[in-house]
Amino acid sequence: MYTNSTTEIYVDNILNKSLPHTLANVLAANNSFFLFGRSAFATGTIKLDNFSVVNLSYIQTVPVFPNTTASIRDYNLTSDGGCTNWIVNKNNPCSTFDTTPTVFIRTNITASCAIGINDLNYSTMNRNESCSTTGNSTEHVCTLSDQDELFYENSSVYISCITSLDTTNSTSSRLIVNAGGVENAARKAMEIGMSNSLGSGYSVYADQKLYSRNSANNQSVGVFDKVAKKLNKIWAFNRIGMNQSKVGMFNITPVFYNLEFWNVTNTSIRLEVEKLINATK
């Protein structure tokens, strides 16, 4: 403890002296004082070395009050080879074809973290959004759940952490993700829904232009992402992405039905495809 470094001595929380850190100077100071060894190793942070309250008659260890508020230090998208853009600028997007991407983060102290697509505190996130830990609980692997699957090309994820000693939430704020796989994932969900409902004996078409006319001679035309045909019935489905417009085609019972999706996950798309076909086949 006694080195040639400079020590600041505080009396009643007021800087009293700045002395070379030697036993002689310690004993020459006031009868009772706090002895701090300081090292500014990070902006706004003071590292407290071992220190004691020294009196001519006794030496007593002073408790150090640890930091109990979690803060997120590193962000690293690990999907598709990884991306560290957010460390420099959170508004600089990371790109991935994974609609449920994984993010690796570090916290300054032991914490519990969760990830989602909404800007929420840890306490209000669902537990299926919780991150796992690797090695120790300051390293966290956060993977979006199916319920939080990305559905727009320009998407956002949010991470929030909390400690068991502090109710203060540390949030990442918006982390922008360019999700290149959302269109293909939505179309795959449509196909799975078709298969689950129709089983066999049907045909599937992609980017299919359809024309319709009802009994009132109203006509409509549009291109659909996926179309299923079985016997004399047709079902058409569309995912509406950013900067896209709905076809808005009417149904013709009992031979033609269509459904369009926006702002929903692929799980919801699959379920709605199944629901429509099961109700009309």
Stockholm file with secondary structure:
# STOCKHOLM 1.0

chainA/1-281         MYTNSTTEIYVDNILNKSLPHTLANVLAANNSFFLFGRSAFATGTIKLDNFSVVNLSYIQTVPVFPNTTASIRDYNLTSDGGCTNWIVNKNNPCSTFDTTPTVFIRTNITASCAIGINDLNYSTMNRNESCSTTGNSTEHVCTLSDQDELFYENSSVYISCITSLDTTNSTSSRLIVNAGGVENAARKAMEIGMSNSLGSGYSVYADQKLYSRNSANNQSVGVFDKVAKKLNKIWAFNRIGMNQSKVGMFNITPVFYNLEFWNVTNTSIRLEVEKLINATK
#=GR chainA/1-281 SS CCCSSEEEEEETTEEEEEEESCHHHHHHSCSSCEEECEEEEETTEEEECSCEEEETTEEEECCCCCCCSCCEEEEEECGGGCBCHHHHCTTSCEEESCSSCEEEEEESSSCEEEEESSCCCGGGSCGGGBCEESSSTTEEEEECCGGGCCCSSEEEEEEEEEETTEEEEEECCCEEEEETTHHHHHHHHHHHHHHHHHCSSCEEEEEEEEEEECTTCCEEEEEEEEEEEETTEEEEEEECCTTCCCCCCCCBTTTEEEEEECSCCHHHHHHHHHHHHHHHC
#=GC SS_cons         CCCSSEEEEEETTEEEEEEESCHHHHHHSCSSCEEECEEEEETTEEEECSCEEEETTEEEECCCCCCCSCCEEEEEECGGGCBCHHHHCTTSCEEESCSSCEEEEEESSSCEEEEESSCCCGGGSCGGGBCEESSSTTEEEEECCGGGCCCSSEEEEEEEEEETTEEEEEECCCEEEEETTHHHHHHHHHHHHHHHHHCSSCEEEEEEEEEEECTTCCEEEEEEEEEEEETTEEEEEEECCTTCCCCCCCCBTTTEEEEEECSCCHHHHHHHHHHHHHHHC
//
